[in-house]
Amino acid sequence: MSEICLKGAKDICEAVGENPRNITELVRDKGLPAWKRDDKGSWRALPEDLQRWIREQRDRHISNYVFRERLEGGAD
């Protein structure tokens, strides 16, 4: 059975390739879909929400990378 909910900043940030020390800023400033129950305890997140968030991050930033690569003369 797959996990229903990830618990803890380490597991959540590991799932999306981010530093757990930055989880508060990621939630507040970047919209990372994680929460604490009653603003205390461990961070929690649903895997499907994290997958959606990381895809949104990719879609938001990939066009900048691809455009820059074209200007610089191609990819490696």
C-alpha angles and dihedrals in degrees: 000000000000120000116275094203136009113226127202134029092262096057094041095049092043088056092057100033098251135128112263090220088068099051096110092053092044091054095042101038106023102033098244103179099235131119146182121226108248089348092290139086126033127344114254133195139172114239093226090054091051091050090052091048094050091049090051089051090050093048092047095051107028095077090058091052095046092047092050091049090054092050092049093050108264144315130294 
